[in-house]
Amino acid sequence: MSFVFFYRLAGGRAAPVWLTLGKYPDMSLKQAREKRDECRGWLADKRDPRIQIKIQAEERLKPVTVEDALNYWYENYCKVRRKTHAVTLGRFRKHIFPYIGHLPVNDTHLYEWLDCFDRIKRNAPVMAAYVFSDTKLALRFCRVRQYATCDALKDLRMSDVGQIAGKRDRVLDEAELGQLWKAIFVEPDLKLMSEYTRKMFVLCTVFGCRMSEARLSEWSEWNLESWVWTVPKDHSKTGVEIVRPVPEILRQWVTDVHEETKHTGYVLGSLRIRESVSKIGGKIGKRLGHEKQWSLHDLRRTLSTHLSDLGVEFYVVEQLLGHALPGVAGVYNRSKFMAKKLDALELWTTYLNSIAGADSKVTILKQKVG
């Protein structure tokens, strides 16, 4: 015995259609009635039940998996919008795909996702929160675009599965900063770090640049005649070109490094992956005997704080860091403030040499730059 649904398309003017819903006892009477009601709903939405049943069958035979869904978001959103998209994909490949990547995303349950997040949380609670946040964003993206539907995570927050990263406030004090500058520039300690690391630290300390800006920096960005370093949009986190003058004290060093690494195209001599470089800061601070741990990114906060203490105007510091000016000024004022930035960096490098003991005769006074 078969359950058959009879209907007409085009307002009843078309030929009748006899659609077999299933056979008894494979399909119960209750299931047949539910399928009949579903077909009526499709007709009300001007959709042909024959086509909808075929689509459902194809979805069951070849469902969208968790890996398919997350990759769909990665290719259509993350890869387009994020500079560090490869890091996001790497987290999925490490923490999600090996465990539930093969499962149909529509049929996944909360406990399956929690197993993944709890596994990360045991050793890296902040990472667990980041992976969860990206996963939830990806599933929402798939649902909105009707690629796949999964509501398993809809009621969860980042704090439910991991730890939200705290706001960092680490600033190297004058003694720590002087010790660092002496080790990387005044009297380079090659036992403390590699040449690659030393170059990275010099750039981050002098310019307050992001780690990625130094890591990706190519010699084509540097004008050794006008002494300007221009970070292109592709290498900038905010997608905005950053222009920084090179202070006098650093120019001979830049010239020497250029002779050493120009054949590679990269200022640091090679292009290393982000993960291997990001761990450097904490190790160097520990080797220098600093009690409180710090990272390469903390050098940006250090430059900003010390330059402000030296009297450099806020907007000049923000320009050096590559931040957009706040409010109306950020919309209408497109000046690069090159002269003021150069004055600030000349003051900064003189200060660094002074606290590192490079020139005991130099006395730094607070002055207004801006």
C-alpha positions as semicolon CSV with decimal commas, in nm:
position;residue;x (nm);y (nm);z (nm)
1;M;0,000;0,000;0,000
2;S;0,128;0,347;-0,093
3;F;0,047;0,691;0,043
4;V;-0,028;0,925;-0,248
5;F;-0,072;1,302;-0,248
6;F;-0,295;1,445;-0,521
7;Y;-0,260;1,809;-0,628
8;R;-0,273;2,051;-0,921
9;L;-0,039;2,338;-1,006
10;A;-0,120;2,674;-1,167
11;G;-0,438;2,730;-0,970
12;G;-0,597;2,400;-1,063
13;R;-0,577;2,453;-1,438
14;A;-0,286;2,213;-1,490
15;A;-0,305;1,838;-1,518
16;P;-0,340;1,654;-1,186
17;V;-0,026;1,519;-1,019
18;W;-0,016;1,198;-0,818
19;L;0,287;1,211;-0,587
20;T;0,386;0,898;-0,396
21;L;0,491;0,997;-0,044
22;G;0,594;0,651;0,074
23;K;0,487;0,293;0,126
24;Y;0,337;0,123;0,427
25;P;0,479;-0,004;0,663
26;D;0,804;0,186;0,581
27;M;0,603;0,506;0,636
28;S;0,347;0,519;0,915
29;L;0,008;0,685;0,884
30;K;0,126;0,965;1,115
31;Q;0,436;1,027;0,901
32;A;0,224;1,028;0,586
33;R;-0,009;1,290;0,732
34;E;0,289;1,507;0,834
35;K;0,436;1,479;0,484
36;R;0,096;1,565;0,333
37;D;0,077;1,880;0,547
38;E;0,430;1,971;0,442
39;C;0,330;1,936;0,076
40;R;0,031;2,162;0,133
41;G;0,264;2,421;0,284
42;W;0,489;2,406;-0,020
43;L;0,193;2,456;-0,250
44;A;0,086;2,759;-0,048
45;D;0,436;2,902;-0,103
46;K;0,407;2,836;-0,480
47;R;0,659;2,552;-0,469
48;D;0,621;2,215;-0,641
49;P;0,619;1,930;-0,382
50;R;0,791;1,698;-0,633
51;I;1,093;1,928;-0,653
52;Q;1,103;1,990;-0,277
53;I;1,100;1,617;-0,198
54;K;1,382;1,563;-0,447
55;I;1,585;1,840;-0,282
56;Q;1,527;1,683;0,060
57;A;1,641;1,345;-0,068
58;E;1,961;1,493;-0,213
59;E;2,033;1,672;0,114
60;R;1,998;1,347;0,305
61;L;2,218;1,158;0,062
62;K;2,484;1,431;0,050
63;P;2,435;1,658;0,351
64;V;2,630;1,976;0,427
65;T;2,888;1,874;0,684
66;V;3,037;2,084;0,963
67;E;3,354;2,118;0,757
68;D;3,153;2,225;0,451
69;A;2,968;2,492;0,650
70;L;3,276;2,640;0,816
71;N;3,467;2,637;0,488
72;Y;3,172;2,810;0,317
73;W;3,192;3,095;0,569
74;Y;3,570;3,105;0,541
75;E;3,571;3,135;0,160
76;N;3,281;3,380;0,133
77;Y;3,335;3,600;0,438
78;C;3,645;3,542;0,648
79;K;3,892;3,522;0,360
80;V;3,755;3,844;0,214
81;R;3,721;4,047;0,536
82;R;4,010;3,940;0,759
83;K;4,383;3,993;0,722
84;T;4,460;3,694;0,946
85;H;4,207;3,459;0,787
86;A;4,461;3,176;0,762
87;V;4,486;3,171;1,142
88;T;4,110;3,123;1,172
89;L;4,111;2,835;0,924
90;G;4,405;2,679;1,107
91;R;4,206;2,678;1,431
92;F;3,914;2,502;1,263
93;R;4,146;2,242;1,111
94;K;4,308;2,174;1,446
95;H;4,017;2,191;1,689
96;I;3,694;2,120;1,494
97;F;3,741;1,927;1,168
98;P;3,920;1,619;1,312
99;Y;3,638;1,560;1,562
100;I;3,304;1,661;1,408
101;G;3,397;1,791;1,064
102;H;3,239;1,487;0,896
103;L;2,900;1,520;1,068
104;P;2,596;1,672;0,890
105;V;2,584;2,022;1,038
106;N;2,202;2,023;1,047
107;D;2,205;1,719;1,275
108;T;2,478;1,819;1,519
109;H;2,395;1,849;1,887
110;L;2,516;2,090;2,152
111;Y;2,715;1,826;2,338
112;E;2,921;1,750;2,025
113;W;3,023;2,114;1,993
114;L;3,089;2,145;2,367
115;D;3,325;1,848;2,352
116;C;3,537;2,044;2,102
117;F;3,534;2,368;2,300
118;D;3,599;2,196;2,634
119;R;3,895;2,015;2,481
120;I;4,049;2,351;2,386
121;K;3,950;2,516;2,716
122;R;4,155;2,275;2,926
123;N;4,480;2,429;2,804
124;A;4,372;2,752;2,632
125;P;4,045;2,902;2,762
126;V;4,084;3,226;2,566
127;M;4,142;3,029;2,246
128;A;3,826;2,828;2,317
129;A;3,626;3,151;2,331
130;Y;3,775;3,272;2,001
131;V;3,702;2,942;1,821
132;F;3,346;2,941;1,956
133;S;3,289;3,301;1,845
134;D;3,408;3,229;1,491
135;T;3,206;2,907;1,475
136;K;2,886;3,078;1,587
137;L;2,944;3,357;1,336
138;A;2,999;3,099;1,060
139;L;2,680;2,906;1,141
140;R;2,477;3,227;1,144
141;F;2,625;3,324;0,805
142;C;2,527;2,985;0,660
143;R;2,174;3,012;0,801
144;V;2,115;3,366;0,670
145;R;2,231;3,261;0,323
146;Q;2,024;2,941;0,346
147;Y;2,327;2,721;0,289
148;A;2,277;2,517;0,604
149;T;2,097;2,547;0,937
150;C;2,231;2,469;1,282
151;D;2,094;2,632;1,597
152;A;2,292;2,427;1,848
153;L;2,502;2,726;1,959
154;K;2,236;2,999;1,953
155;D;2,195;3,025;2,334
156;L;2,567;3,006;2,420
157;R;2,798;3,299;2,492
158;M;3,176;3,319;2,484
159;S;3,192;3,308;2,864
160;D;3,000;2,977;2,862
161;V;3,271;2,791;2,673
162;G;3,592;2,980;2,745
163;Q;3,749;3,292;2,885
164;I;3,722;3,637;2,735
165;A;4,066;3,793;2,691
166;G;4,137;4,069;2,939
167;K;4,248;4,413;2,833
168;R;4,627;4,428;2,841
169;D;4,801;4,717;3,013
170;R;5,166;4,608;3,013
171;V;5,411;4,893;2,952
172;L;5,788;4,848;2,979
173;D;5,928;5,088;3,235
174;E;6,236;5,300;3,166
175;A;6,479;5,044;3,309
176;E;6,328;4,754;3,113
177;L;6,312;4,958;2,793
178;G;6,672;5,073;2,829
179;Q;6,786;4,717;2,889
180;L;6,599;4,597;2,580
181;W;6,733;4,874;2,355
182;K;7,088;4,811;2,470
183;A;7,053;4,439;2,391
184;I;6,904;4,487;2,043
185;F;7,074;4,802;1,916
186;V;7,345;4,966;2,129
187;E;7,539;4,652;2,219
188;P;7,363;4,367;2,033
189;D;7,361;4,045;2,233
190;L;7,359;3,766;1,975
191;K;7,339;3,506;2,251
192;L;7,008;3,652;2,361
193;M;6,831;3,630;2,026
194;S;6,876;3,553;1,658
195;E;6,947;3,820;1,394
196;Y;6,592;3,781;1,264
197;T;6,453;3,844;1,611
198;R;6,682;4,141;1,670
199;K;6,570;4,310;1,347
200;M;6,207;4,248;1,440
201;F;6,256;4,408;1,782
202;V;6,435;4,712;1,644
203;L;6,147;4,787;1,404
204;C;5,876;4,728;1,666
205;T;6,058;4,931;1,931
206;V;6,144;5,232;1,714
207;F;5,825;5,262;1,509
208;G;5,568;5,102;1,738
209;C;5,457;4,901;1,437
210;R;5,248;4,588;1,454
211;M;5,430;4,258;1,443
212;S;5,268;4,176;1,109
213;E;5,387;4,504;0,956
214;A;5,747;4,418;1,041
215;R;5,713;4,048;0,955
216;L;5,567;4,118;0,610
217;S;5,781;4,424;0,534
218;E;5,946;4,419;0,191
219;W;6,225;4,645;0,070
220;S;5,991;4,785;-0,193
221;E;5,813;4,965;0,095
222;W;6,128;5,154;0,196
223;N;6,254;5,468;0,022
224;L;6,619;5,500;0,121
225;E;6,650;5,840;-0,044
226;S;6,364;6,022;0,126
227;W;6,390;5,787;0,426
228;V;6,027;5,688;0,445
229;W;5,872;5,350;0,528
230;T;5,528;5,309;0,369
231;V;5,325;5,014;0,494
232;P;5,083;4,922;0,211
233;K;4,714;4,859;0,269
234;D;4,761;4,485;0,220
235;H;5,002;4,469;0,514
236;S;4,800;4,698;0,740
237;K;4,551;4,555;0,988
238;T;4,308;4,839;0,926
239;G;4,350;4,834;0,547
240;V;4,491;5,188;0,553
241;E;4,835;5,287;0,425
242;I;5,074;5,385;0,707
243;V;5,361;5,624;0,634
244;R;5,647;5,660;0,882
245;P;5,969;5,865;0,849
246;V;6,298;5,695;0,939
247;P;6,487;5,882;1,216
248;E;6,852;5,976;1,169
249;I;6,985;5,736;1,433
250;L;6,834;5,437;1,252
251;R;6,938;5,516;0,894
252;Q;7,282;5,355;0,897
253;W;7,133;5,046;1,056
254;V;6,866;5,031;0,782
255;T;7,138;5,071;0,517
256;D;7,339;4,784;0,665
257;V;7,033;4,559;0,689
258;H;6,944;4,644;0,328
259;E;7,284;4,523;0,209
260;E;7,240;4,205;0,410
261;T;6,884;4,106;0,315
262;K;6,796;4,288;-0,010
263;H;6,845;3,969;-0,215
264;T;6,552;3,810;-0,026
265;G;6,313;4,098;-0,084
266;Y;6,219;4,097;0,284
267;V;6,361;4,340;0,541
268;L;6,392;4,063;0,800
269;G;6,557;3,832;0,548
270;S;6,275;3,579;0,523
271;L;5,900;3,541;0,565
272;R;5,813;3,338;0,873
273;I;5,470;3,222;0,981
274;R;5,279;3,437;1,227
275;E;5,256;3,173;1,500
276;S;5,633;3,123;1,529
277;V;5,698;3,497;1,554
278;S;5,419;3,588;1,798
279;K;5,578;3,392;2,085
280;I;5,908;3,580;2,068
281;G;5,826;3,870;2,301
282;G;5,763;3,667;2,614
283;K;6,083;3,469;2,570
284;I;6,307;3,774;2,532
285;G;6,155;3,948;2,833
286;K;6,219;3,640;3,042
287;R;6,578;3,615;2,920
288;L;6,633;3,978;3,016
289;G;6,511;3,900;3,366
290;H;6,190;4,103;3,349
291;E;5,948;3,987;3,617
292;K;5,625;4,073;3,434
293;Q;5,578;3,904;3,098
294;W;5,530;4,117;2,788
295;S;5,471;4,063;2,418
296;L;5,578;4,232;2,097
297;H;5,243;4,407;2,084
298;D;5,313;4,564;2,425
299;L;5,592;4,763;2,259
300;R;5,322;4,965;2,081
301;R;5,168;5,060;2,415
302;T;5,515;5,130;2,550
303;L;5,597;5,372;2,267
304;S;5,261;5,545;2,301
305;T;5,294;5,589;2,677
306;H;5,654;5,711;2,681
307;L;5,608;5,948;2,387
308;S;5,307;6,101;2,560
309;D;5,516;6,143;2,876
310;L;5,783;6,314;2,664
311;G;5,528;6,569;2,547
312;V;5,441;6,440;2,200
313;E;5,088;6,531;2,096
314;F;4,823;6,260;2,094
315;Y;4,742;6,283;1,722
316;V;5,111;6,243;1,627
317;V;5,139;5,926;1,837
318;E;4,817;5,789;1,687
319;Q;4,952;5,848;1,336
320;L;5,274;5,662;1,420
321;L;5,073;5,368;1,550
322;G;4,863;5,361;1,233
323;H;4,538;5,451;1,410
324;A;4,270;5,664;1,248
325;L;4,217;6,003;1,408
326;P;3,895;6,011;1,612
327;G;3,580;6,203;1,522
328;V;3,555;6,462;1,248
329;A;3,933;6,495;1,226
330;G;3,954;6,137;1,105
331;V;3,709;6,212;0,825
332;Y;3,841;6,542;0,693
333;N;4,205;6,562;0,798
334;R;4,417;6,353;0,560
335;S;4,754;6,502;0,653
336;K;5,041;6,257;0,713
337;F;5,208;6,495;0,964
338;M;5,546;6,377;0,836
339;A;5,753;6,657;0,991
340;K;5,590;6,611;1,330
341;K;5,626;6,233;1,314
342;L;5,994;6,268;1,228
343;D;6,044;6,505;1,522
344;A;5,871;6,254;1,750
345;L;6,085;5,963;1,630
346;E;6,405;6,166;1,659
347;L;6,309;6,243;2,018
348;W;6,216;5,880;2,080
349;T;6,539;5,728;1,947
350;T;6,749;5,986;2,134
351;Y;6,560;5,892;2,449
352;L;6,619;5,520;2,384
353;N;6,993;5,575;2,343
354;S;6,999;5,783;2,659
355;I;6,830;5,528;2,885
356;A;7,042;5,250;2,732
357;G;7,359;5,439;2,825
358;A;7,465;5,501;2,465
359;D;7,525;5,869;2,530
360;S;7,559;5,971;2,892
361;K;7,573;6,340;2,794
362;V;7,223;6,343;2,649
363;T;6,950;6,470;2,878
364;I;6,592;6,425;2,763
365;L;6,355;6,705;2,854
366;K;5,983;6,696;2,796
367;Q;5,904;6,892;2,486
368;K;5,597;6,957;2,280
369;V;5,600;6,778;1,945
370;G;5,286;6,860;1,753
